[in-house]
């Protein structure tokens, strides 16, 4: 009888030790996943989300381009997703973002041989608050789409083109002014918010003998590189036919020598608001 009791006692102790070891193993595995794999997964999720925002800003530009081309005053919606999805069952900080419609945030000034014209423009801006991935902003400015991050900024979609015909450069520039209306011009958090845009007007001006174009912007490098690559693609030589000068918050494209530049300028007015 004593032997059986001792045998049962040993079995109970062994079972308890086994359970403790299993619990410890589970805790170790979960800790390993939490500290090693969850950050990698979340970084991948945040990077994927930023790719989605880039696509959404491309769709936003396409929607505005369609409205400007057709001239129809029917509002269109483009959704922007502010934050990323969570990983179920694991503890991970969730990234979020902000969406703003800002008035008078960019100025384009065009000077030709006889006069100059200046246009103050509003923008649409998304800014991320990532935890694991690099913070980025996407900006719809003067008809362009710009990506901004700590390493610098680049223009992913240009609002201009250039074609050279003998010694004459024919430049086309579409500048879009975004005006916030409807009372709501900002949003923040995790959700998906529709931006409603409505066409107001489109005016085309032809300007000959352009001397320089000055853009006041928070993203001068993006405009610099975009103009430089476009004009070089039109067989203009940097330093001989044109120059680009950067200062803090401003960029000037100057046409040099005997280069004749004619500009078709499309001035597009768009009302925008963030829908609930």
FISEVO-363710 format. One record per atom (N, C-alpha, C): residue in one letter; x, y, z. Coordinates in steps of 0.02 Angstrom, whole numbers, plus 50000, padded with zeros to 5 digits. Layout:
// FISEVO-363710
aXYZ
...
***
This chain:
// FISEVO-363710
x500414994050000
x500005000050000
x500435006350000
x500965006150039
x501425011850041
x501785012849975
x501925007149942
x502265007549877
x501815011049826
x501165009249827
x500695012449779
x500625019849793
x500585021649857
x500525028749874
x501135032649851
x501725029649860
x502335033149839
x502365033849763
x502135028449730
x502135028549656
x501665033949630
x501085034549660
x500605039749640
x500875046749654
x501225047449711
x501505053849728
x502045055949678
x502465051049659
x502985052549610
x502685054549543
x502145051149523
x501815052749460
x501525059849462
x501235061749518
x500945068449525
x501485073849519
x502045072649553
x502595077449550
x502865078049479
x502935072249446
x503185072349377
x502705075949331
x502055075149343
x501555078649302
x501585086149312
x501675088249375
x501725095349389
x502345098349356
x502905094849361
x503525097249330
x503455097749254
x503135092649225
x503015092749152
x502595098649131
x502055099949171
x501625105649156
x501995112149160
x502415112849213
x502815119049221
x503295119949162
x503605114449141
x504075114749084
x503705116749020
x503105113949011
x502725115548951
x502515122948951
x502285125349009
x502095132449015
x502705136849002
x503275135049030
x503885138949019
x504075138948945
x504005133148912
x504165132748841
x503705137148800
x503065136948817
x502575141148782
x502745148548791
x502915150548853
x503085157548866
x503705159648827
x504195155248823
x504805156748785
x504655157648711
x504235153048684
x504055153448613
x503675159948598
x503185161548641
x502795167648631
x503245173848636
x503695173848686
x504155179448693
x504605180248632
x504835174548606
x505265174648546
x504885177548487
x504255175348478
x503845177848424
x503725185348433
x503565187348495
x503395194348510
x503985199048498
x504585196848516
x505165201248511
x505525200848444
x505465195148410
x505845194048348
x505415194648286
x504845191348286
x504455190848224
x503915196248218
x503595198148274
x503065203148271
x503325209748242
x503915212448264
x504155218548233
x504265217948157
x504505212148135
x504595211048063
x503935211048027
x503445207548057
x502775207348026
x502465214248023
x502525217948079
x502225224648081
x502575229448033
x503225228748026
x503595232947978
x503345231547907
x503245225047893
x502995223147826
x502285225947815
x501865225547868
x501175228047863
x501175235547851
x501605239147889
x501635246447881
x501905248347812
x502395244647787
x502665246047720
x502125244847667
x501735239447676
x501185237947630
x500665243447632
x500525245947692
x500035251447698
x500275257647662
x500925259347668
x501175265247633
x501125264347557
x501215258147534
x501115256747462
x500385257847442
x499925255947487
x499215257147473
x499065264547469
x499355268547514
x499245275747513
x499515278847448
x500095276347425
x500375278747362
x499885277447305
x499585271447304
x499095269847252
x498475274347259
x498265275647320
x497675279847331
x497795287047308
x498405289647318
x498545296347294
x498585296547217
x498815291047187
x498795290647114
x498075290847089
x497635287347125
x496925287347107
x496615294247117
x496835297647171
x496595304447183
x496775309047125
x497405308747102
x497615312847046
x497215311046983
x497115304646971
x496735302446912
x496025305146914
x495715305046974
x495035307546981
x495005315046965
x495495318846991
x495505326146978
x495645327446904
x496095323546874
x496235324346802
x495615323146760
x495225318046779
x494605316546742
x494115322246749
x494045324946810
x493595330546822
x493805336646782
x494455337946779
x494705343746742
x494605342846667
x494685336746643
x494625335346571
x493895335646548
x493435333146589
x492735332946569
x492365339346586
x492585342746639
x492255348846661
x491585347746695
x491445341546712
x490805339946745
x490845341446820
x490355344946846
x490355346946916
x489995341746960
x490185335446950
x489925330046991
x490465327847039
x490335328147104
x490855326247153
x491075318947143
x491725317847153
x492015311147151
x492355309747218
x492375303347237
x492675301347300
x493295297147289
x493805298447328
x494415294347330
x494575293047403
x494645286747421
x494755284947491
x495495284847508
x495665287347567
x496345287047594
x496325283347660
x496735278147667
x496755274147728
x497295276947774
x497105279047834
x497575282547878
x498035277847916
x497785272047938
x498205267447979
x498205260447952
x498615256147983
x498675249247960
x498265244448004
x498225238247981
x497875233048018
x498295230548077
x497955227548126
x498295224548183
x498425217148171
x498905214348209
x499015207148209
x498605204148266
x498135199548251
x497735196548305
x498155192648355
x497965193048419
x498245189048473
x498935191248496
x499245196048464
x499905198348485
x499885205748502
x500325207648548
x500365214648568
x500845218448522
x500575223348485
x500975227348440
x500655234248434
x501075239348436
x500805246148428
x500565247148357
x499995250248351
x499675251248286
x499835258148258
x500055258448196
x500215264848165
x499575268548146
x499605275148144
x499035279148123
x499295284748078
x498845289048055
x499045294448010
x498575300248014
x498745305547977
x498335311547975
x498245313747903
x497675316847890
x497495319147823
x497285326447828
x497585330747786
x497455337947790
x497335340847721
x496875345547717
x496795349747658
x497015356747680
x497555359147650
x497865365447671
x497825370647615
x497595376547632
x497545382047583
x498195386147581
x498325389047524
x498885393747515
x499545390747540
x499685384547520
x500285381047543
x500835380747491
x500675382847431
x501165382747375
x501015388547329
x501545391547301
x501455397047253
x501855395747190
x501545396847133
x501885396147069
x501885403047036
x502475405547019
x502545412046986
x502895411046919
x502585413546866
x502845412746798
x502995419646770
x503605420446745
x503825426946718
x504035426046645
x503755430246602
x503985430246532
x504315436846517
x504405438346453
x504795444246433
x504445450746452
x503785450646463
x503425456946475
x503095457346543
x502895451746574
x502555452146639
x502625445646677
x502295445346735
x502305439146775
x501615437946805
x501485431746821
x500845429846852
x500995425046909
x500635425846965
x500755421747024
x500105418447045
x500155412147066
x499565408147085
x499705404847153
x499255406047200
x499305402947266
x498855396747267
x499135391147290
x498805384747282
x498735381047348
x498185377447355
x498075373047412
x498295365947395
x498415361947447
x498665355147438
x498255350147480
x498355343747465
x498085338347507
x498685334247531
x498725333147597
x499315329947626
x499125324347674
x499445318547664
x499395313047712
x500075312147746
x500065311347813
x500685310147851
x500585303947894
x501065299447892
x501025293347932
x501355294348000
x501125290348048
x501445289848114
x501595282448125
x502095280048089
x502275272948093
x502675271448156
x502645265248177
x503015262948236
x503645259148215
x503595255148162
x504135250748142
x504445252748075
x504065255948032
x504295257647965
x504425265147962
x504805267147912
x504985274147902
x504365278447892
x504325284047928
x503765288747919
x503805291947850
x503225292547818
x503185295547752
x502585300047747
x502635304747701
x502065309147684
x501945308847609
x501315308947590
x501125309547520
x500745316147512
x500945319947461
x500665326547452
x500425327447381
x499805329647374
x499555331847309
x499645339347306
x500125341647266
x500315348747264
x500365351147193
x499945356247176
x499975359447110
x499915354447053
x499535349047065
x499435344047013
x499925338347013
x500415338547058
x500915333247063
x500765328847124
x501085323047126
x501085318747185
x501805318047209
x501915319947272
x502595320047300
x502635315447360
x503175311647363
x503335307447421
x503875310947461
x503745312047525
x504225315347569
x504395310747628
x505035310147644
x505265306347702
x505915309347727
x506195306547780
x506775309547812
x507375310047764
x507435305447717
x507995305547670
x507915310747615
x507315313647608
x507205318547556
x506515317747526
x506405320947468
x505755320447435
x505845319547361
x505345316347330
x505375314847259
x504675315447230
x504635317547167
x503985318147134
x503845311747095
x503305308347114
x503145302047080
x502705303047019
x502295308347018
x501885310046960
x501955317446946
x502145319146884
x502275326046866
x501655329346835
x501585335946845
x501035339546814
x501235343446751
x501815341746722
x502055345646665
x502405341046615
x502485343546555
x502845340046502
x503185345246457
x503685343046420
x504055347646376
x504215344146311
x504115347846255
x504275345346189
x504665350746153
x505215348946122
x505615353846085
x505485353146010
x505375358845978
x505255359045906
x505755364045876
x506275361345845
x506845365345820
x507155368845880
x507105375545885
x507395379145941
x506875381745990
x506255379245984
x505705381546026
x505495375846072
x505455377346136
x505225372546185
x504495373946201
x504065369046190
x503355369746207
x503235366046273
x503105369946324
x503015367346392
x502285367546411
x502035362046438
x501345361746464
x501365360746539
x500985364946575
x500975364546648
x500255364946673
x500045359946709
x499385359846740
x499465361246815
x499215366846838
x499255368346909
x498545368046938
x498485364446993
x497835363247024
x497815366647092
x497305370747102
x497195373847166
x496655370047203
x496825367447262
x496345363847304
x496085368747356
x495425369447358
x495105373747408
x494685369447454
x494835369647518
x494465365747567
x493785368947580
x493255364947573
x492575367447585
x492205362347628
x491595364047648
x491175359247683
x491295358447756
x491765362347784
x491855362247856
x492365357347882
x492495351847847
x492965346847872
x493555346347824
x494135348447848
x494745348347807
x495305344547841
x495155340747893
x495675336747926
x495365330447957
x495785325247963
x495585319047994
x496205315548020
x496115311548073
x496685307848101
x496445301448132
x496905296548137
x496735290248168
x496915284248125
x496465279348123
x496605273048090
x496155271548030
x495595274848025
x495095272947977
x495245274947905
x494775273247862
x494795275247792
x494305280947781
x494555286447752
x494145292447744
x494095294247670
x493495295547646
x493415297847576
x493575305247569
x493965306947519
x494055313947500
x493595315247441
x493145320047449
x492685321947396
x492975327947359
x493025327347294
x493275332847252
x492755334747201
x492705341347188
x492215343847140
x492535349147096
x492445348347032
x492725353046983
x492375359746988
x492775365146985
x492505371946987
x492625375446920
x493255375646898
x493405379146835
x494075376846807
x494175378146744
x494805376546709
x494935382046658
x495495385446666
x495665390946621
x496355389546591
x496415390246525
x497045389246491
x497325395946467
x497955397246484
x498295403346463
x498905401446423
x499025404946369
x499625403946328
x500115409646341
x500715407946362
x501225412946377
x501845411446335
x502095416446300
x502685415546258
x503305418646291
x503875416246269
x504525418846292
x504595418746368
x504495412846396
x504555411946469
x505285412746490
x505385416746541
x506065417846566
x506215413446627
x505745412946673
x505855408646731
x505185406646763
x505225401246800
x504655398746840
x504905397846911
x504565400946959
x504755400447029
x504195396947068
x504385391947108
x503895388247147
x504095388647221
x503645391347261
x503745391347333
x503425385047361
x503825380747392
x503595374147412
x504005371547470
x503715366847507
x504095363447559
x504505357647532
x504445356447466
x504775350547437
x505175352647374
x505665357147383
x506035359747325
x506425354447287
x506695349547322
x507085344447287
x506665340447238
x506045338947257
x505595335247212
x505475339147148
x505335345647154
x505215349747095
x505855350647054
x506425351447089
x507065352247055
x507205346247009
x507195340347038
x507365334347000
x506855332946945
x506215334346959
x505705333046908
x505775337646848
x505885344146860
x505985348846804
x506635347346767
x507155345846804
x507795344546772
x507765338546726
x507465333046749
x507425326946708
x506965327946648
x506425331646658
x505955332846602
x506275337046548
x506605342446567
x506925346846517
x507515343446483
x507885339446520
x508435335746489
x508165330546440
x507585327546457
x507285322746410
x507055326146346
x506935332746349
x506755336646289
x507365339346253
x507955336546271
x508595338246238
x508845345246254
x508645347946312
x508935354146336
x509525352446381
x510035356646378
x510645355346416
x510645359546480
x510755355946536
x510775359346600
x511395363846603
x511305370146622
x511855374946625
x511935379046562
x511705376446505
x511745380146442
x511055382746421
x510555378446423
x509875380446404
x509435382246464
x509595379546521
x509195381046581
x509605379746644
x509385382746699
x509695381346764
x509145380746816
x509295377346870
x508815376546925
x509165378646989
x508875383547024
x509165386147085
x508705384847144
x508995381847196
x508615380447258
x508815385347312
x508315387747348
x508425391147411
x507945387847461
x507965390047523
x507525387147573
x506795388447556
x506435382947541
x505725383547526
x505555386447458
x506035386547411
x505895389547346
x506365386647293
x506115386247233
x506515383847177
x506355388147116
x506875389847077
x506785393947017
x507095390346957
x506695389546905
x506935386746842
x507015392546794
x507625393846773
x507775399446729
x508005396946661
x507725399746608
x507905397746540
x508435402646513
x508965399746486
x509575403546471
x509685404146395
x510125408746378
x510355409546309
x509795411346262
x509795408146204
x509305409746152
x508715404946154
x508685400846205
x508135395946209
x507465399546215
x507005398046169
x506325400846171
x505855395746202
x505505397846254
x505045393346289
x504345396346287
x503875392546260
x503175394546260
x502795389846306
x502345392646345
x502005388846397
x501245388746387
x500965382646388
x500245381846392
x500075380346465
x499775385046499
x499645384646570
x498905383246582
x498765377546614
x498075375846632
x497985377046707
x497535381546724
x497405383246794
x496735379946814
x496775375046858
x496195370946875
x495995372346947
x495365373846958
x495095375047025
x494675369147047
x494845366347105
x494495360547133
x494295361847205
x493675360647222
x493455360647291
x493525353647320
x493725353347384
x493825346747415
x493615347047488
x493375341347513
x493215340647583
x493265333347603
x493345332147667
x493405325347693
x492715323147718
x492455317947688
x491795315547706
x491835311047768
x491285310647803
x491255306447864
x491195299147846
***
